[in-house]
Amino acid sequence: MTDGPRQRSSTAGSAKDAAGEKESGGVALKKEIGLVSACGIIVGNIIGSGIFVSPKGVMENASSVGVALIVWIITGIITAIGALCYAELGVTIPKSGGDYSYVKDIFGGLAGFLRLWIAVLVIYPTNQAVIALTFSNYVLQPLFPTCFPPENGLRLLAAVCLLLLTWVNCSSVRWATRVQDIFTAGKLLALALIIVMGFVQICKGDYYWLEPANAFEPFQDYDVGLIALAFLQGSFAYGGWNFLNYVTEELVDPYVNLPRAIFISIPLVTFVYVFANIAYVTAMSPQELLASNAVAVTFGEKLLGVMAWIMPISVALSTFGGVNGSLFTSSRLFFAGAREGHLPSLLAMIHVKRCTPIPALLFTCLSTLLMLCTSDMYTLINYVGFINYLFYGVTVAGQIVLRIKQPDMHRPIKISLIWPVIYLIFWAFLLIFSLYSEPIVCGIGLAIMLTGVPVYFLGVYWDNKPQCFDNFVDKMTYVGQKMCVVVYPAESKKNEEEGEEMKEVTSPLAKEEAESHKSGDC
């Protein structure tokens, strides 16, 4: 690994030699993500299994139904404000990689690398493993009605799910986005059924817990610390709202579709979250909701009768789509990191015909499969959840820094600075409370992140590595290219005109591949 601006290999040629110009057989990521698919990515990544399985995290800390609904609404508004900030950054720095790319460009290589390091090491592998395990649990549960499915069976089916979706993503961007669209539509239909059933309950007069006198009746004493924790749980439930920024370069007309997708998706998710929770309390008391391990399934058993099977199937479909969306976006993050020289250059290469980042997808899949083999993934998620949220605030703060440092920079979208300030106030409140309430967990998360510092200086910052090490990396890159049939993508002419430096690639195979696959121009 070498730093992007320094990356110059002895083995062969530049990116232009590797992939050639577009007209002469070069390859590049396809712009195949339209507005509908963009909304599918955001909605599909935010709405995982949580709203079906355990929305009780907010309820149990809010201490009453009314406060819980207020928390859902406020966290949705704060998420929308954060998404507004990311929309400006996304069209101002129109590169794939999301907050990693923004943090790197604004605060420098080390800050960007630490964001990438924690994502590569823990965040994405553990999240994808947990979602895949949730999928396998809901698929196998009907086969084991009187007991829990065997642990090995759960892990095996989760691995099959990951391998299947990795193959889909490697084969075609269009296939991957179609899968995302279909399964996002499926989970929205399931939630629409829950919401409609809730309205039916209200029309029948079953709204005891929605009457103001009862909605704010606490089932435990109100506590500022618990309410802050409810906001934290609510913020985590909206996680994934920034994932579209990871695939900016594959968006059709990103200057239009990125903000549009955000403006459509975040209010839609907020509406779904609030009204799904309203529906739940029309059929269950807060105590019943808190006692259930799968709220949507309990809701279905109470109201759907013989059609109650719809709910567990909906959870399985939701999680399957969640795995697909996470694979799709996380592979682009690793692709962007490799292109900047923060990961091995092989991960920045794409297939000469399919134009998909196959090495990055395989790396994502392999790291997730390794997480399936460990029993500590839930502990790791607790440790790094704080760090993930930390970087949201750092990124939004970067928007203000960029305004000060480069006030005349072209910004197709320019929002008032009051919005990032509001977001940062809310973010600081939750961050300080997290540190106060769980100092050990947050400290371990920070320690895991800081292990990336020596890795950065040894792998990225250090230029004069031993020749034998460089030769080994070059050979591995060559073998990887041969196996995956990939080359480094050609840079767009627009980027060349803007003076962005073209990263060079280490490969004796590059020119050979470009010449032999001209018929497969992307």
N, C-alpha and C positions, 0 to 999 in steps of 0.2 A: 504494500500500500504506500502510495506517495501522495503528497498534497497536489490538488488539481493543477494549480498554476505551475508546479514544478515537474509534473509528470512527463518525463521524456524517456522512452525506453530505447535500448540499444538494439533491440531485435528487429524492428522493422517499422517503417513508415508511419504516416499520419493517418488521422481519421479519414481524410480525403482519399488517401490511397486504400484504406481499409474498405471503405464502402463506396467510394466514387461519388460523383455528383448524381443528383436525382435522375437526370436525363440519361445517364450512361450506366445505369444499373445499381445506383446507390440505394440503400434502404433507410427507412425512418419509421418512427412510430406513426401509426395511422390515426387520423382524426375521425373516429367513428362513434364518439359518444355525443349523442344529441341531447336535447333538453329533457326528453322523457327518461332516457337512460341516466342522465345526470341526477335527476330527482330520485330515480330508483337507487342510485348509489348512496345518496345522503339518507333517505328514508330507510333503506334496507340495512344500513350500517347502524343507525341509531336504534331502530326498533329490532331488538334481538329477541331473546326469550324472556327478558326481565318483566315486561308489562304483562305477559301471560302467566309467568311462574311466581314471581315474588315482588309485587309493587309494595309490599308491606314495610320495606326499609324506611320509606318516607312516613308511612302511617304510624309506626310504632314510636318514632322519635317526635312526630308532630303533636302527639298526645290527644288529637281530636280529628274528626273527619273534616271539619271546616278549615282548620289550619293546614291540614295535609293538602287540600285542594288549592289553597293559596300558595303553598310552597311549589306545587306543580306549575302553577301559572307564572309565578315570579321567576323560577328557574328557566322556564321556557322563554320568557322575555329576555333574561340575561344571556341565554344561549343565542337568541336572535341578534342581540347586540354584538356578541363575540363573532358571530358569523358575518355581520356587516363589516367588522374590522378585517376579517380574513378575506372578504370579497374585494376590499380595496387593495390589500396586499397581493391577492391572487392575480389581479389585472395589472398591478404596478410591477410585480416581479413574476412574469408569466412563465414560471418554470414548474415542472412536476417536482414533487417532493414535499409540498406543503410547508408546515412550520419549520421543518429541517432546513429547507432552502432559504426561507426568510431569515431564520436565526443566523445561519451561516453568512449570508450576504450582509446583514446589518451588524452583527456582533463579532464576526470573525470565525475562522476555521475551528477553533477549539470548542466554542459554544455549540456550533452546529454539529460537530462530531459527538459531543456528549448527548445531544438529543437523539442522534442516530444510534449511538451505542446502546442506550437504554432500550430503544425500540427493537434493535436487532437481538439483544441479549435476552430480554425478558418480555416486554409488553406484547408484541405481536405473537410470538410463539405460544405464550401462555393463554392469551385471550382466544386464539384460534383453537387451541386444544380444548379449552373449557366449552366453547360453543359446540365443537364437534362431539364432545362427550354428552352434552345436553341433548343433541340430536339423537345420538345412539340410544340414550336412556329412554326417550319418548317413543322411539321405534320399537325397542325390545320390551318395554313395560307390558304391553298387552299379552305377550307370550309368557310372562311370568306374573300372573295376576295376584298370587299369594305371597310373593317374596321379591327381593331385589334381583335384577338381572346380574349375572356373573360379571365380575370386574374385568376379566380378560375379554369376555364377549363385547363389553362396552368399548374397550380400547381398540379392539380389532375392527368393529364397525366404524368407529370414529376415524381410524386410519384409512379404511376403504373410502369413506366420504371425502377425506382430504386428497387422496390419490386421484379419485374420479374428478373432483373439481379442479385439481392442478392440471390434469390432462385437458379439460375443457378450456382453461385459461391459456394453456400453451398452444392449443390448436387455433384459436381465433379470438380476437377481441370482440367481434360481433357475437359469437356464441356466448362468451362470458357475460356480456351486457344483456343479452336476451334472457339468460338464466336469471340474472339479477332482476330484470323487469318482471318476469313471470312470478318469481317467488315473493317479490315485494308486493305485487298486486294480490297474491294469495294471502299474505299476512294482513294487508289492509282490509280485505274482504272479511277475514275472520274477526278483526277488531270492529269492523262496521256491524257485523252480526251482534257482537257484544253490546255495542252502543245502542243499536236498534232495540235489542231486548231490554236494555236499561230504560229507554223511553217508554216501551210498552209497560214496564213495571210502574213507572211514574204515572202513566195514564190510568193505571189500575188503582192508584192511590198508595203504592208501596214506596213512599219517600220519607219515611220517618227520620232517617239519618241526614236528610238534606234540609229539613226544617231548621231555620237559624237557631232556635232554642236548643235543639238536639245536636246540630252539627258542631257546635262549639262547646258541647258538654265534654269535659276531659275524662278519659278513662284512666288517666294517671295525672299527677300534678304537672303543670306546665313548668318547663325549665329552659332557660335561655341556651344552655349548652346543648340540650337535646334538640331544640329547634334548629340551632346551627348545624347539628349533625344531620337533621332532616334535609336542610338545604344542600349539604354535601352529598347526601345520597341522591337527591334529585338531580344535581349537576352530573353525577356519574351516569345516571340513567339516560341523559341526553348525549353521552359520549358517542363520537362518530360523526358529529356535525361538521367537522373540518376535513373529512376524508376526500371530498371532491377536489380539494386543492392539491391532493397528491397526484392527480391525473390531468392537470391543467393542459399539458401539451397534446393530449388525445381528445380534448373537447372540440367540437365543431363550434367555431366562432366563440372562443372563451370569453371575450370581452362582453358579450351579450348573455351567453348561456350560463356562465358561472354565477353572476349575481342573480339572474332570474331563477335558477335552480335553488339557490339559497333562500330567496324570498318566498318561493312556493313551498319548499320542503319543511322549513323550521316551523312556520305557523301550522302547517298540516300535522306535524308530529305533536306539537303542543296541544292542538285540538283533540287529537286521538288520545293522548295521555290523560288529559283532564276528564274527558267524557267517558273513557273506559273506566277510570276510577269512580266516577259518579255511578256508572252502571253497576259496578261491583257492590257498592254499598246499598243499592236498591234490593239486592238479593241476600246480602250478608251483613251481619253486624260487624263493627270493628274487631270484636273479639274473635269471631269466626274467620275473618280475613287474616288476622294475625296468626291463627292456629293452622291455617292451610299452607301446605308446602307447594301447592300448585293452584293458585287462585282461579285462573281461567277454567281449569278442569273442575274445581268445586262449583264454580258459577254454572258451568254447563250441566253438571249433574243435578243442580237445583232447578234449572229452567228449561233445559232442552230435552229432557226425558231420554227417549231411545236414540236421539240424535246427539247425545252427549259426547260421542266418539269424535265429533268434529273438532273439539278443543285440543286434545292431545295431538291429533294429526296437524292442526294448525301450528302448534308449538314446534313440531318436527320440521314442517315446511319453513317456518320462520328461521329456525336455526340453520337449516341447510342453506338458505339464501344468505344468512349472516356469514357463514364460512366462506361462501363464494365472494361476497363483497370485501371481506377482510383480506383474502388471498389476492384479489385483484389490486386493491389499493396498497397493501404493504409491499408487494413486489415492486411497485413503482417507486416507493420510498427507497428501497434497497438499490434499485436501478439508478435513481438520482444520486444516492450516496457514492456509488461506484463511479459514476460519471464525473463527480467532483474529486475523485482520487481518495475518498475516505473508506472505500471498500475495494476488494480486488477488481481489476478492470473487466474481468470476464462477466461480472454481474451487470455491467453496463451495455452488454451486447444483445442484439436481437436477431431473430431468425431471418434468414435471407429471403424467404418467401412469405412466411406467415406474419412477419413483423411483430412478433410478441417477444417479450423479454424472458425467454425460456430459462437461462441460468438463474435469474433473480427469482423466478417462480419456483424452480427446483430447490433453491436455497431456502426459500420461505417454507416450502413443504417439509423439507428435511429437518429444519429446526423445530417445526411444530410436532413432527413425529417423535423427535427426541424428547420433547416435553411430555408427550403421552406416556413415556416410559418412567416418568418420575411421579412421586406422590406428593411433591412439595409445591405444585404449580399454584394452588390457591393461596399459599403463604406468600409466594413471590408476587402475586397480583396485589396483595395487600401492601407489600413493601413499596412497589413502584407506582401504585395508583397515585400517590402523592406527587411523585416526580412528574408523571404525565401531566397532571393538573398544573404543576409549577411552570411547565414550558408553555402552556396556553397563555399564561400571564406574561411570560417573557416575550412571547411573540407579539402580543398586543402592545406591550411597552415598546417593542421595536418599531411599531407603526409610528408612534410619537417621535422616537429618535430619528427615524427616516425623514419625517416632516421637518425636523429641525436641521438635520445635516444636509438634506437635499430638497429644499422648499420648491425649487423650480422643476423637479422631476415630473415627467409626464404621468398623470394619473387619470385613466379613463373614468374611474369612480373616485370621488373625493368626499368623504363624509366629515361631519363636524367632529372636532377632537373631544367634544363632550361625551361621545359614545365610548371611545376607549377609556376615558377617565372613569366613567360609571362602571364599566366592566372591571377595571383594575381595582376599584374600591371594593366591589363585591368579592373579587378574587382574593384580595389581601385579607379580607375578613375571614373567608373560609380557610385560607392558608395558615393564618395565625392560630385559628381555632384548632386546626389539624395538628399543628406543632404542639399546642398546649395539651390537647386531649390524648394524643398518641405520640409522645416524643421519641420513644424507642423505635416504633415502626417507621416514622419519618426519618429518623437518624440512619437506620439500616438502609432505607431507600436511597438516601443521599450518598451513603458509603458505596453502594452498588454502582451508582452513577459515576462516582469519582474514580472507580477502578479504570474508567476509560481514559483518564489523564495520562498515565504512563503508556497506555496503548497508543494514544495519539502521538506522543513524542517519539516513540520507537517506530511505529508503523507508518506515520504520515509525515511528521516534521523532519525526521532524520533522513537526509538525502543520500549520504555516502554509505549505503549498505554494502556488505561484502558482495563481491561479484558472484560467488557461488549461490548466494540467496537470490539475487536478481535472475540468474540463469534458471534456478529451480522454479521461480514464479513464472518466468516466460514459458518454460516447458509445460507447466500445468495449464497455463492459459491456452497454449497451442492444442493440447489434448482436449481441453474443454470445448474449444471451438470446433474441433473435428467431430466430437461426439454430439454436440448440439446444433451444428451447422449454423453458427452465428457469426456476425461481424459487428463492428462498432457502427452505430447509426451515423448517417451524414447529417451535418448541421444544416439548418435552414438558411437560405440566402438572407432572409431578414436579419437573423442573428449575426451573420457575417457583416452585413452593412452596418449594424449597430456597434460593431467592433468587439463583440463578445469573443473571447479567446476560444479557439477550437481545441478541445482536449485530444491528445494523441494516444494511440493504442499500441500495445506491444503484441505484435503477432506476425509471424512469417506467413500465416495463412491468409491474411487479410486480402491482399490483391488477388490471390488465387481464387478466393471465394467470390469476390465481386465480379471477376471476369466470367467465372463458370456458372453464375446464376443470374445473368442479365435477363433471362426470360422470366425470372420470378420477381421482377421489379414490383415493389410495394406501392 
